[in-house]
Amino acid sequence: MALNTADLCDQLGNTAYVADPMFGNYGGMTAFGGQIATLKVFKNNTLVRAALETPG
């Protein structure tokens, strides 16, 4: 199922936040998918380090 940013913004209105594009195109892939995790940290990267040490 493909979701477009514009469609999500139309559905969610002001509750949608769009992240700045920060990915470079390496290898010709125009799309990707998979499981993600979001961490909210402040001046402590312990959770980031733990997440990076997990497989995947």
Secondary structure, 3 states (H helix, E strand, C coil): CCCCHHHHHHHHHHHCCCCCCCCCCCCCCCCCCCCCCCCCCCCCCHHHHHHHCCCC
